[in-house]
Amino acid sequence: MDNRSLNNLNTLHPKLRQTAIDAWTEAQAAMPANVQIIVIQGLRTFAESDALYAQGRTAPGQIVTNAAAGQSYHNYGLAFDFAMVTNGKNDYIVGPNWMKVVAIMKAQGMTWGGDFPPSIYDAPHFENKFGHNWRDLLALHNAGTFIPGTSYVDI
């Protein structure tokens, strides 16, 4: 596994982290030699979410997210995004190799952003909410209900 992916996966909530690493290892092993899958985002701070949410609204650029700070599962380490590189070039075609990744992640209990409604379709995204909605997670965050010694909400 490449260092960038491993570093990003290691930012995930402890409840998801090892499952995601194991699934990622399995998914990469299922790829042809010319295809690499890279985790491009794991945990996202509230400040990073605010900056992304501002894009296309109050800041230059195109809208890239519908989730303000606290509304994204990335904010709790329960989501990650990936990219596929085929023959050294970014490949965002949701084809057979992409779907191999999806099948492996779903088998590990993750939800795929490609199954979201069209208005929030997010093909590079996976998450596991462990039965919590973002409002519950935000309430835990705001109450300071963290795993001792960490900044991860205790779920």
Protein Blocks (a to p, Z undefined) as FASTA:
>chain_A
ZZklmmmmmmpcfklmmmmmmmmmmmmmmpcfkbccddfbfcddfklmmmmmmgoplpgc
ddfbfbdehiamklnopaccddddeehiacfbdcfklmmmmmmmmmnopacfklpcfklg
cfkbccdeehpafklmmmmmmnopacehiabdcZZ
